[in-house]
Amino acid sequence: MPSLRHGLVLLQRSVRYAERMQADELLHVVQECMPSSL
């Protein structure tokens, strides 16, 4: 069933994208909390 395999690939991509977005958001929050001199 290629459709099921394609769905799993899309799910993995969306999960990786969500993880990357969360990491970027966390990094942005850390940069905001820390003084710019660091």
Number of C-alpha atoms within 10 A of each C-alpha: 5 7 8 9 10 11 11 12 12 12 12 12 12 12 12 12 12 12 12 12 12 12 12 12 12 12 12 11 11 11 12 10 9 9 8 7 4 5
